[in-house]
Structure formats: structure tokens, C-alpha cells
Amino acid sequence: AYAALADEFAMLGELLRARQAAGLTQAEVAERMGIPQSSVARLESSAGSRKHAPSIATLRRYADALGCDLHLSLAPKPERARKRA
């Protein structure tokens, strides 16, 4: 089950690292985004919960609040994984 959620957990780790590197609290990020602190807490804990998966627009607003750019990328799958897909 963890393998299926690896990308979500990696994203969660990125969000937390970026906020900590910016030296901001959830409340400060929420204020910059114009949303309640509880929404930032939900965003940062939504990994693994498909119900609350953030949109790209939300991730972009979060990144902006931290003074960061949002980068997305697509990478080719290893040959073995492509045959199964």
C-alpha cells in the first residue's frame, strides 16, 4: 500500500520542508493564502487521502505563499514498468 502512495508522501515531505525552510508557521502560510490555518494543516496532511488531494492551483498558491516556484515534471517510466502499464 505504501508504494502506491509514495508520490503523495514525497509531496507531503516537500511541502513541509519548503515551509520549514521558509521559516513560516501554518498560520503564517494561511494568512498569506487567505485561508484558515486548518486548511493549511489539511493540505499538509492530505498525502494518502485521495479525498483531499490538492489541486495544482492550490499547490501553486501554497508555493507562492512560501516565496517558491512550483515545478512539475513527467519522466519516462523504466522499461519494465512500461510493459506492465
mmCIF file as gemmi writes it, N, C-alpha and C atoms, coordinates in Angstrom:
data_model
loop_
_atom_site.group_PDB
_atom_site.id
_atom_site.type_symbol
_atom_site.label_atom_id
_atom_site.label_alt_id
_atom_site.label_comp_id
_atom_site.label_asym_id
_atom_site.label_entity_id
_atom_site.label_seq_id
_atom_site.pdbx_PDB_ins_code
_atom_site.Cartn_x
_atom_site.Cartn_y
_atom_site.Cartn_z
_atom_site.occupancy
_atom_site.B_iso_or_equiv
_atom_site.pdbx_formal_charge
_atom_site.auth_seq_id
_atom_site.auth_asym_id
_atom_site.pdbx_PDB_model_num
ATOM 1 N N . ALA Axp A 1 ? 0.825 -1.195 0 1 0 ? 1 A 1
ATOM 2 C CA . ALA Axp A 1 ? 0 0 0 1 0 ? 1 A 1
ATOM 3 C C . ALA Axp A 1 ? 0.867 1.255 0 1 0 ? 1 A 1
ATOM 4 N N . TYR Axp A 2 ? 1.993 1.212 0.724 1 0 ? 2 A 1
ATOM 5 C CA . TYR Axp A 2 ? 2.857 2.393 0.784 1 0 ? 2 A 1
ATOM 6 C C . TYR Axp A 2 ? 3.39 2.743 -0.593 1 0 ? 2 A 1
ATOM 7 N N . ALA Axp A 3 ? 3.762 1.744 -1.369 1 0 ? 3 A 1
ATOM 8 C CA . ALA Axp A 3 ? 4.325 2.013 -2.7 1 0 ? 3 A 1
ATOM 9 C C . ALA Axp A 3 ? 3.338 2.797 -3.56 1 0 ? 3 A 1
ATOM 10 N N . ALA Axp A 4 ? 2.068 2.49 -3.434 1 0 ? 4 A 1
ATOM 11 C CA . ALA Axp A 4 ? 1.056 3.198 -4.216 1 0 ? 4 A 1
ATOM 12 C C . ALA Axp A 4 ? 0.928 4.658 -3.797 1 0 ? 4 A 1
ATOM 13 N N . LEU Axp A 5 ? 1.329 4.961 -2.575 1 0 ? 5 A 1
ATOM 14 C CA . LEU Axp A 5 ? 1.209 6.328 -2.059 1 0 ? 5 A 1
ATOM 15 C C . LEU Axp A 5 ? 2.547 7.055 -2.009 1 0 ? 5 A 1
ATOM 16 N N . ALA Axp A 6 ? 3.586 6.468 -2.566 1 0 ? 6 A 1
ATOM 17 C CA . ALA Axp A 6 ? 4.929 7.045 -2.468 1 0 ? 6 A 1
ATOM 18 C C . ALA Axp A 6 ? 4.983 8.477 -2.988 1 0 ? 6 A 1
ATOM 19 N N . ASP Axp A 7 ? 4.337 8.755 -4.105 1 0 ? 7 A 1
ATOM 20 C CA . ASP Axp A 7 ? 4.351 10.112 -4.653 1 0 ? 7 A 1
ATOM 21 C C . ASP Axp A 7 ? 3.664 11.099 -3.717 1 0 ? 7 A 1
ATOM 22 N N . GLU Axp A 8 ? 2.543 10.679 -3.126 1 0 ? 8 A 1
ATOM 23 C CA . GLU Axp A 8 ? 1.825 11.555 -2.207 1 0 ? 8 A 1
ATOM 24 C C . GLU Axp A 8 ? 2.664 11.864 -0.97 1 0 ? 8 A 1
ATOM 25 N N . PHE Axp A 9 ? 3.346 10.832 -0.422 1 0 ? 9 A 1
ATOM 26 C CA . PHE Axp A 9 ? 4.19 11.059 0.746 1 0 ? 9 A 1
ATOM 27 C C . PHE Axp A 9 ? 5.394 11.927 0.398 1 0 ? 9 A 1
ATOM 28 N N . ALA Axp A 10 ? 5.925 11.754 -0.805 1 0 ? 10 A 1
ATOM 29 C CA . ALA Axp A 10 ? 7.047 12.596 -1.243 1 0 ? 10 A 1
ATOM 30 C C . ALA Axp A 10 ? 6.596 14.05 -1.349 1 0 ? 10 A 1
ATOM 31 N N . MET Axp A 11 ? 5.395 14.272 -1.884 1 0 ? 11 A 1
ATOM 32 C CA . MET Axp A 11 ? 4.881 15.63 -1.996 1 0 ? 11 A 1
ATOM 33 C C . MET Axp A 11 ? 4.663 16.242 -0.616 1 0 ? 11 A 1
ATOM 34 N N . LEU Axp A 12 ? 4.11 15.468 0.302 1 0 ? 12 A 1
ATOM 35 C CA . LEU Axp A 12 ? 3.907 15.945 1.664 1 0 ? 12 A 1
ATOM 36 C C . LEU Axp A 12 ? 5.232 16.381 2.272 1 0 ? 12 A 1
ATOM 37 N N . GLY Axp A 13 ? 6.264 15.552 2.1 1 0 ? 13 A 1
ATOM 38 C CA . GLY Axp A 13 ? 7.585 15.898 2.618 1 0 ? 13 A 1
ATOM 39 C C . GLY Axp A 13 ? 8.107 17.184 2.011 1 0 ? 13 A 1
ATOM 40 N N . GLU Axp A 14 ? 7.881 17.369 0.712 1 0 ? 14 A 1
ATOM 41 C CA . GLU Axp A 14 ? 8.309 18.603 0.03 1 0 ? 14 A 1
ATOM 42 C C . GLU Axp A 14 ? 7.606 19.815 0.607 1 0 ? 14 A 1
ATOM 43 N N . LEU Axp A 15 ? 6.3 19.709 0.829 1 0 ? 15 A 1
ATOM 44 C CA . LEU Axp A 15 ? 5.543 20.829 1.386 1 0 ? 15 A 1
ATOM 45 C C . LEU Axp A 15 ? 6.09 21.224 2.751 1 0 ? 15 A 1
ATOM 46 N N . LEU Axp A 16 ? 6.287 20.239 3.604 1 0 ? 16 A 1
ATOM 47 C CA . LEU Axp A 16 ? 6.77 20.526 4.955 1 0 ? 16 A 1
ATOM 48 C C . LEU Axp A 16 ? 8.182 21.093 4.939 1 0 ? 16 A 1
ATOM 49 N N . ARG Axp A 17 ? 9.065 20.508 4.137 1 0 ? 17 A 1
ATOM 50 C CA . ARG Axp A 17 ? 10.446 21.016 4.054 1 0 ? 17 A 1
ATOM 51 C C . ARG Axp A 17 ? 10.476 22.452 3.549 1 0 ? 17 A 1
ATOM 52 N N . ALA Axp A 18 ? 9.676 22.731 2.543 1 0 ? 18 A 1
ATOM 53 C CA . ALA Axp A 18 ? 9.662 24.081 1.971 1 0 ? 18 A 1
ATOM 54 C C . ALA Axp A 18 ? 9.15 25.099 2.987 1 0 ? 18 A 1
ATOM 55 N N . ARG Axp A 19 ? 8.093 24.738 3.722 1 0 ? 19 A 1
ATOM 56 C CA . ARG Axp A 19 ? 7.559 25.677 4.723 1 0 ? 19 A 1
ATOM 57 C C . ARG Axp A 19 ? 8.565 25.91 5.835 1 0 ? 19 A 1
ATOM 58 N N . GLN Axp A 20 ? 9.193 24.841 6.297 1 0 ? 20 A 1
ATOM 59 C CA . GLN Axp A 20 ? 10.193 24.982 7.356 1 0 ? 20 A 1
ATOM 60 C C . GLN Axp A 20 ? 11.393 25.784 6.87 1 0 ? 20 A 1
ATOM 61 N N . ALA Axp A 21 ? 11.819 25.552 5.635 1 0 ? 21 A 1
ATOM 62 C CA . ALA Axp A 21 ? 12.951 26.3 5.077 1 0 ? 21 A 1
ATOM 63 C C . ALA Axp A 21 ? 12.608 27.783 4.959 1 0 ? 21 A 1
ATOM 64 N N . ALA Axp A 22 ? 11.333 28.086 4.716 1 0 ? 22 A 1
ATOM 65 C CA . ALA Axp A 22 ? 10.897 29.482 4.621 1 0 ? 22 A 1
ATOM 66 C C . ALA Axp A 22 ? 10.741 30.11 6.005 1 0 ? 22 A 1
ATOM 67 N N . GLY Axp A 23 ? 10.813 29.27 7.05 1 0 ? 23 A 1
ATOM 68 C CA . GLY Axp A 23 ? 10.689 29.772 8.416 1 0 ? 23 A 1
ATOM 69 C C . GLY Axp A 23 ? 9.287 30.256 8.75 1 0 ? 23 A 1
ATOM 70 N N . LEU Axp A 24 ? 8.287 29.617 8.154 1 0 ? 24 A 1
ATOM 71 C CA . LEU Axp A 24 ? 6.901 30.035 8.355 1 0 ? 24 A 1
ATOM 72 C C . LEU Axp A 24 ? 6.107 28.987 9.123 1 0 ? 24 A 1
ATOM 73 N N . THR Axp A 25 ? 5.137 29.461 9.883 1 0 ? 25 A 1
ATOM 74 C CA . THR Axp A 25 ? 4.197 28.565 10.549 1 0 ? 25 A 1
ATOM 75 C C . THR Axp A 25 ? 3.013 28.323 9.619 1 0 ? 25 A 1
ATOM 76 N N . GLN Axp A 26 ? 2.214 27.33 9.96 1 0 ? 26 A 1
ATOM 77 C CA . GLN Axp A 26 ? 0.995 27.093 9.187 1 0 ? 26 A 1
ATOM 78 C C . GLN Axp A 26 ? 0.102 28.329 9.212 1 0 ? 26 A 1
ATOM 79 N N . ALA Axp A 27 ? 0.02 28.994 10.359 1 0 ? 27 A 1
ATOM 80 C CA . ALA Axp A 27 ? -0.819 30.187 10.48 1 0 ? 27 A 1
ATOM 81 C C . ALA Axp A 27 ? -0.333 31.297 9.555 1 0 ? 27 A 1
ATOM 82 N N . GLU Axp A 28 ? 0.973 31.457 9.444 1 0 ? 28 A 1
ATOM 83 C CA . GLU Axp A 28 ? 1.524 32.493 8.564 1 0 ? 28 A 1
ATOM 84 C C . GLU Axp A 28 ? 1.253 32.172 7.097 1 0 ? 28 A 1
ATOM 85 N N . VAL Axp A 29 ? 1.395 30.902 6.74 1 0 ? 29 A 1
ATOM 86 C CA . VAL Axp A 29 ? 1.1 30.491 5.365 1 0 ? 29 A 1
ATOM 87 C C . VAL Axp A 29 ? -0.384 30.711 5.076 1 0 ? 29 A 1
ATOM 88 N N . ALA Axp A 30 ? -1.232 30.333 6.022 1 0 ? 30 A 1
ATOM 89 C CA . ALA Axp A 30 ? -2.676 30.51 5.854 1 0 ? 30 A 1
ATOM 90 C C . ALA Axp A 30 ? -3.025 31.98 5.641 1 0 ? 30 A 1
ATOM 91 N N . GLU Axp A 31 ? -2.412 32.852 6.42 1 0 ? 31 A 1
ATOM 92 C CA . GLU Axp A 31 ? -2.685 34.285 6.275 1 0 ? 31 A 1
ATOM 93 C C . GLU Axp A 31 ? -2.29 34.771 4.883 1 0 ? 31 A 1
ATOM 94 N N . ARG Axp A 32 ? -1.142 34.328 4.409 1 0 ? 32 A 1
ATOM 95 C CA . ARG Axp A 32 ? -0.678 34.725 3.075 1 0 ? 32 A 1
ATOM 96 C C . ARG Axp A 32 ? -1.578 34.181 1.973 1 0 ? 32 A 1
ATOM 97 N N . MET Axp A 33 ? -2.162 32.996 2.212 1 0 ? 33 A 1
ATOM 98 C CA . MET Axp A 33 ? -3.045 32.385 1.214 1 0 ? 33 A 1
ATOM 99 C C . MET Axp A 33 ? -4.483 32.882 1.337 1 0 ? 33 A 1
ATOM 100 N N . GLY Axp A 34 ? -4.795 33.517 2.467 1 0 ? 34 A 1
ATOM 101 C CA . GLY Axp A 34 ? -6.157 33.982 2.692 1 0 ? 34 A 1
ATOM 102 C C . GLY Axp A 34 ? -7.126 32.865 3.02 1 0 ? 34 A 1
ATOM 103 N N . ILE Axp A 35 ? -6.619 31.844 3.719 1 0 ? 35 A 1
ATOM 104 C CA . ILE Axp A 35 ? -7.444 30.696 4.097 1 0 ? 35 A 1
ATOM 105 C C . ILE Axp A 35 ? -7.23 30.405 5.578 1 0 ? 35 A 1
ATOM 106 N N . PRO Axp A 36 ? -8.103 29.613 6.199 1 0 ? 36 A 1
ATOM 107 C CA . PRO Axp A 36 ? -7.909 29.252 7.607 1 0 ? 36 A 1
ATOM 108 C C . PRO Axp A 36 ? -6.678 28.358 7.799 1 0 ? 36 A 1
ATOM 109 N N . GLN Axp A 37 ? -6.083 28.441 8.971 1 0 ? 37 A 1
ATOM 110 C CA . GLN Axp A 37 ? -4.927 27.6 9.306 1 0 ? 37 A 1
ATOM 111 C C . GLN Axp A 37 ? -5.285 26.126 9.191 1 0 ? 37 A 1
ATOM 112 N N . SER Axp A 38 ? -6.524 25.783 9.518 1 0 ? 38 A 1
ATOM 113 C CA . SER Axp A 38 ? -6.944 24.379 9.435 1 0 ? 38 A 1
ATOM 114 C C . SER Axp A 38 ? -6.868 23.859 7.996 1 0 ? 38 A 1
ATOM 115 N N . SER Axp A 39 ? -7.059 24.737 7.025 1 0 ? 39 A 1
ATOM 116 C CA . SER Axp A 39 ? -6.948 24.325 5.618 1 0 ? 39 A 1
ATOM 117 C C . SER Axp A 39 ? -5.507 24.019 5.246 1 0 ? 39 A 1
ATOM 118 N N . VAL Axp A 40 ? -4.572 24.792 5.799 1 0 ? 40 A 1
ATOM 119 C CA . VAL Axp A 40 ? -3.153 24.512 5.556 1 0 ? 40 A 1
ATOM 120 C C . VAL Axp A 40 ? -2.778 23.194 6.22 1 0 ? 40 A 1
ATOM 121 N N . ALA Axp A 41 ? -3.272 22.967 7.438 1 0 ? 41 A 1
ATOM 122 C CA . ALA Axp A 41 ? -2.995 21.705 8.131 1 0 ? 41 A 1
ATOM 123 C C . ALA Axp A 41 ? -3.526 20.529 7.318 1 0 ? 41 A 1
ATOM 124 N N . ARG Axp A 42 ? -4.724 20.665 6.768 1 0 ? 42 A 1
ATOM 125 C CA . ARG Axp A 42 ? -5.311 19.592 5.95 1 0 ? 42 A 1
ATOM 126 C C . ARG Axp A 42 ? -4.487 19.376 4.685 1 0 ? 42 A 1
ATOM 127 N N . LEU Axp A 43 ? -4.051 20.463 4.056 1 0 ? 43 A 1
ATOM 128 C CA . LEU Axp A 43 ? -3.217 20.366 2.859 1 0 ? 43 A 1
ATOM 129 C C . LEU Axp A 43 ? -1.933 19.606 3.169 1 0 ? 43 A 1
ATOM 130 N N . GLU Axp A 44 ? -1.308 19.93 4.294 1 0 ? 44 A 1
ATOM 131 C CA . GLU Axp A 44 ? -0.03 19.306 4.648 1 0 ? 44 A 1
ATOM 132 C C . GLU Axp A 44 ? -0.183 17.876 5.146 1 0 ? 44 A 1
ATOM 133 N N . SER Axp A 45 ? -1.388 17.457 5.44 1 0 ? 45 A 1
ATOM 134 C CA . SER Axp A 45 ? -1.586 16.08 5.91 1 0 ? 45 A 1
ATOM 135 C C . SER Axp A 45 ? -2.434 15.265 4.943 1 0 ? 45 A 1
ATOM 136 N N . SER Axp A 46 ? -2.654 15.796 3.745 1 0 ? 46 A 1
ATOM 137 C CA . SER Axp A 46 ? -3.562 15.134 2.805 1 0 ? 46 A 1
ATOM 138 C C . SER Axp A 46 ? -2.928 13.99 2.035 1 0 ? 46 A 1
ATOM 139 N N . ALA Axp A 47 ? -1.635 13.755 2.209 1 0 ? 47 A 1
ATOM 140 C CA . ALA Axp A 47 ? -0.998 12.644 1.498 1 0 ? 47 A 1
ATOM 141 C C . ALA Axp A 47 ? -1.691 11.347 1.877 1 0 ? 47 A 1
ATOM 142 N N . GLY Axp A 48 ? -2.025 10.588 0.886 1 0 ? 48 A 1
ATOM 143 C CA . GLY Axp A 48 ? -2.681 9.319 1.141 1 0 ? 48 A 1
ATOM 144 C C . GLY Axp A 48 ? -4.193 9.431 1.227 1 0 ? 48 A 1
ATOM 145 N N . SER Axp A 49 ? -4.697 10.648 1.268 1 0 ? 49 A 1
ATOM 146 C CA . SER Axp A 49 ? -6.141 10.841 1.336 1 0 ? 49 A 1
ATOM 147 C C . SER Axp A 49 ? -6.62 11.406 0.011 1 0 ? 49 A 1
ATOM 148 N N . ARG Axp A 50 ? -7.001 10.563 -0.881 1 0 ? 50 A 1
ATOM 149 C CA . ARG Axp A 50 ? -7.444 10.994 -2.212 1 0 ? 50 A 1
ATOM 150 C C . ARG Axp A 50 ? -8.613 11.982 -2.102 1 0 ? 50 A 1
ATOM 151 N N . LYS Axp A 51 ? -9.334 11.907 -0.999 1 0 ? 51 A 1
ATOM 152 C CA . LYS Axp A 51 ? -10.485 12.771 -0.783 1 0 ? 51 A 1
ATOM 153 C C . LYS Axp A 51 ? -10.082 14.245 -0.732 1 0 ? 51 A 1
ATOM 154 N N . HIS Axp A 52 ? -8.906 14.539 -0.199 1 0 ? 52 A 1
ATOM 155 C CA . HIS Axp A 52 ? -8.457 15.918 -0.029 1 0 ? 52 A 1
ATOM 156 C C . HIS Axp A 52 ? -7.22 16.224 -0.866 1 0 ? 52 A 1
ATOM 157 N N . ALA Axp A 53 ? -7.025 15.527 -1.96 1 0 ? 53 A 1
ATOM 158 C CA . ALA Axp A 53 ? -5.854 15.773 -2.801 1 0 ? 53 A 1
ATOM 159 C C . ALA Axp A 53 ? -5.908 17.21 -3.317 1 0 ? 53 A 1
ATOM 160 N N . PRO Axp A 54 ? -4.821 17.965 -3.12 1 0 ? 54 A 1
ATOM 161 C CA . PRO Axp A 54 ? -4.829 19.37 -3.534 1 0 ? 54 A 1
ATOM 162 C C . PRO Axp A 54 ? -4.764 19.526 -5.049 1 0 ? 54 A 1
ATOM 163 N N . SER Axp A 55 ? -5.38 20.58 -5.533 1 0 ? 55 A 1
ATOM 164 C CA . SER Axp A 55 ? -5.304 20.897 -6.959 1 0 ? 55 A 1
ATOM 165 C C . SER Axp A 55 ? -3.961 21.561 -7.249 1 0 ? 55 A 1
ATOM 166 N N . ILE Axp A 56 ? -3.608 21.619 -8.507 1 0 ? 56 A 1
ATOM 167 C CA . ILE Axp A 56 ? -2.376 22.309 -8.896 1 0 ? 56 A 1
ATOM 168 C C . ILE Axp A 56 ? -2.482 23.785 -8.524 1 0 ? 56 A 1
ATOM 169 N N . ALA Axp A 57 ? -3.662 24.371 -8.676 1 0 ? 57 A 1
ATOM 170 C CA . ALA Axp A 57 ? -3.852 25.78 -8.312 1 0 ? 57 A 1
ATOM 171 C C . ALA Axp A 57 ? -3.584 25.999 -6.825 1 0 ? 57 A 1
ATOM 172 N N . THR Axp A 58 ? -4.046 25.071 -5.983 1 0 ? 58 A 1
ATOM 173 C CA . THR Axp A 58 ? -3.804 25.187 -4.545 1 0 ? 58 A 1
ATOM 174 C C . THR Axp A 58 ? -2.321 25.043 -4.238 1 0 ? 58 A 1
ATOM 175 N N . LEU Axp A 59 ? -1.668 24.085 -4.874 1 0 ? 59 A 1
ATOM 176 C CA . LEU Axp A 59 ? -0.229 23.91 -4.663 1 0 ? 59 A 1
ATOM 177 C C . LEU Axp A 59 ? 0.538 25.151 -5.114 1 0 ? 59 A 1
ATOM 178 N N . ARG Axp A 60 ? 0.096 25.77 -6.195 1 0 ? 60 A 1
ATOM 179 C CA . ARG Axp A 60 ? 0.75 26.992 -6.685 1 0 ? 60 A 1
ATOM 180 C C . ARG Axp A 60 ? 0.58 28.129 -5.673 1 0 ? 60 A 1
ATOM 181 N N . ARG Axp A 61 ? -0.615 28.269 -5.108 1 0 ? 61 A 1
ATOM 182 C CA . ARG Axp A 61 ? -0.852 29.306 -4.093 1 0 ? 61 A 1
ATOM 183 C C . ARG Axp A 61 ? -0.009 29.048 -2.849 1 0 ? 61 A 1
ATOM 184 N N . TYR Axp A 62 ? 0.121 27.795 -2.461 1 0 ? 62 A 1
ATOM 185 C CA . TYR Axp A 62 ? 0.954 27.425 -1.313 1 0 ? 62 A 1
ATOM 186 C C . TYR Axp A 62 ? 2.405 27.801 -1.604 1 0 ? 62 A 1
ATOM 187 N N . ALA Axp A 63 ? 2.885 27.435 -2.777 1 0 ? 63 A 1
ATOM 188 C CA . ALA Axp A 63 ? 4.26 27.769 -3.163 1 0 ? 63 A 1
ATOM 189 C C . ALA Axp A 63 ? 4.467 29.28 -3.164 1 0 ? 63 A 1
ATOM 190 N N . ASP Axp A 64 ? 3.52 30.027 -3.717 1 0 ? 64 A 1
ATOM 191 C CA . ASP Axp A 64 ? 3.617 31.487 -3.731 1 0 ? 64 A 1
ATOM 192 C C . ASP Axp A 64 ? 3.704 32.044 -2.313 1 0 ? 64 A 1
ATOM 193 N N . ALA Axp A 65 ? 2.91 31.483 -1.4 1 0 ? 65 A 1
ATOM 194 C CA . ALA Axp A 65 ? 2.916 31.943 -0.01 1 0 ? 65 A 1
ATOM 195 C C . ALA Axp A 65 ? 4.278 31.725 0.642 1 0 ? 65 A 1
ATOM 196 N N . LEU Axp A 66 ? 5.005 30.711 0.171 1 0 ? 66 A 1
ATOM 197 C CA . LEU Axp A 66 ? 6.335 30.415 0.712 1 0 ? 66 A 1
ATOM 198 C C . LEU Axp A 66 ? 7.433 31.174 -0.015 1 0 ? 66 A 1
ATOM 199 N N . GLY Axp A 67 ? 7.07 31.846 -1.099 1 0 ? 67 A 1
ATOM 200 C CA . GLY Axp A 67 ? 8.085 32.506 -1.919 1 0 ? 67 A 1
ATOM 201 C C . GLY Axp A 67 ? 8.821 31.518 -2.804 1 0 ? 67 A 1
ATOM 202 N N . CYS Axp A 68 ? 8.122 30.454 -3.186 1 0 ? 68 A 1
ATOM 203 C CA . CYS Axp A 68 ? 8.713 29.401 -4.014 1 0 ? 68 A 1
ATOM 204 C C . CYS Axp A 68 ? 7.998 29.326 -5.361 1 0 ? 68 A 1
ATOM 205 N N . ASP Axp A 69 ? 8.635 28.664 -6.312 1 0 ? 69 A 1
ATOM 206 C CA . ASP Axp A 69 ? 8.013 28.317 -7.579 1 0 ? 69 A 1
ATOM 207 C C . ASP Axp A 69 ? 7.574 26.864 -7.5 1 0 ? 69 A 1
ATOM 208 N N . LEU Axp A 70 ? 6.485 26.533 -8.165 1 0 ? 70 A 1
ATOM 209 C CA . LEU Axp A 70 ? 6.017 25.154 -8.251 1 0 ? 70 A 1
ATOM 210 C C . LEU Axp A 70 ? 6.525 24.565 -9.553 1 0 ? 70 A 1
ATOM 211 N N . HIS Axp A 71 ? 7.212 23.43 -9.47 1 0 ? 71 A 1
ATOM 212 C CA . HIS Axp A 71 ? 7.72 22.742 -10.659 1 0 ? 71 A 1
ATOM 213 C C . HIS Axp A 71 ? 7.111 21.348 -10.712 1 0 ? 71 A 1
ATOM 214 N N . LEU Axp A 72 ? 6.535 21.006 -11.84 1 0 ? 72 A 1
ATOM 215 C CA . LEU Axp A 72 ? 6.006 19.666 -12.078 1 0 ? 72 A 1
ATOM 216 C C . LEU Axp A 72 ? 6.797 19.059 -13.214 1 0 ? 72 A 1
ATOM 217 N N . SER Axp A 73 ? 6.969 17.754 -13.177 1 0 ? 73 A 1
ATOM 218 C CA . SER Axp A 73 ? 7.683 17.114 -14.278 1 0 ? 73 A 1
ATOM 219 C C . SER Axp A 73 ? 7.112 15.727 -14.535 1 0 ? 73 A 1
ATOM 220 N N . LEU Axp A 74 ? 7.265 15.299 -15.753 1 0 ? 74 A 1
ATOM 221 C CA . LEU Axp A 74 ? 6.916 13.943 -16.152 1 0 ? 74 A 1
ATOM 222 C C . LEU Axp A 74 ? 8.204 13.283 -16.602 1 0 ? 74 A 1
ATOM 223 N N . ALA Axp A 75 ? 8.409 12.068 -16.152 1 0 ? 75 A 1
ATOM 224 C CA . ALA Axp A 75 ? 9.619 11.337 -16.518 1 0 ? 75 A 1
ATOM 225 C C . ALA Axp A 75 ? 9.219 9.977 -17.078 1 0 ? 75 A 1
ATOM 226 N N . PRO Axp A 76 ? 9.937 9.498 -18.084 1 0 ? 76 A 1
ATOM 227 C CA . PRO Axp A 76 ? 9.621 8.178 -18.633 1 0 ? 76 A 1
ATOM 228 C C . PRO Axp A 76 ? 9.76 7.106 -17.551 1 0 ? 76 A 1
ATOM 229 N N . LYS Axp A 77 ? 8.872 6.138 -17.609 1 0 ? 77 A 1
ATOM 230 C CA . LYS Axp A 77 ? 8.953 5.008 -16.689 1 0 ? 77 A 1
ATOM 231 C C . LYS Axp A 77 ? 10.087 4.1 -17.133 1 0 ? 77 A 1
ATOM 232 N N . PRO Axp A 78 ? 10.662 3.368 -16.187 1 0 ? 78 A 1
ATOM 233 C CA . PRO Axp A 78 ? 11.66 2.366 -16.589 1 0 ? 78 A 1
ATOM 234 C C . PRO Axp A 78 ? 11.013 1.366 -17.549 1 0 ? 78 A 1
ATOM 235 N N . GLU Axp A 79 ? 11.791 0.787 -18.419 1 0 ? 79 A 1
ATOM 236 C CA . GLU Axp A 79 ? 11.285 -0.121 -19.462 1 0 ? 79 A 1
ATOM 237 C C . GLU Axp A 79 ? 10.375 -1.204 -18.889 1 0 ? 79 A 1
ATOM 238 N N . ARG Axp A 80 ? 10.759 -1.824 -17.792 1 0 ? 80 A 1
ATOM 239 C CA . ARG Axp A 80 ? 9.984 -2.91 -17.201 1 0 ? 80 A 1
ATOM 240 C C . ARG Axp A 80 ? 8.594 -2.43 -16.777 1 0 ? 80 A 1
ATOM 241 N N . ALA Axp A 81 ? 8.512 -1.256 -16.189 1 0 ? 81 A 1
ATOM 242 C CA . ALA Axp A 81 ? 7.23 -0.727 -15.729 1 0 ? 81 A 1
ATOM 243 C C . ALA Axp A 81 ? 6.33 -0.369 -16.909 1 0 ? 81 A 1
ATOM 244 N N . ARG Axp A 82 ? 6.893 0.082 -18.013 1 0 ? 82 A 1
ATOM 245 C CA . ARG Axp A 82 ? 6.095 0.448 -19.187 1 0 ? 82 A 1
ATOM 246 C C . ARG Axp A 82 ? 5.402 -0.767 -19.78 1 0 ? 82 A 1
ATOM 247 N N . LYS Axp A 83 ? 6.046 -1.915 -19.741 1 0 ? 83 A 1
ATOM 248 C CA . LYS Axp A 83 ? 5.451 -3.126 -20.31 1 0 ? 83 A 1
ATOM 249 C C . LYS Axp A 83 ? 4.221 -3.553 -19.523 1 0 ? 83 A 1
ATOM 250 N N . ARG Axp A 84 ? 4.199 -3.263 -18.211 1 0 ? 84 A 1
ATOM 251 C CA . ARG Axp A 84 ? 3.067 -3.633 -17.374 1 0 ? 84 A 1
ATOM 252 C C . ARG Axp A 84 ? 1.93 -2.627 -17.472 1 0 ? 84 A 1
ATOM 253 N N . ALA Axp A 85 ? 2.221 -1.403 -17.829 1 0 ? 85 A 1
ATOM 254 C CA . ALA Axp A 85 ? 1.206 -0.336 -17.812 1 0 ? 85 A 1
ATOM 255 C C . ALA Axp A 85 ? 0.167 -0.489 -18.887 1 0 ? 85 A 1
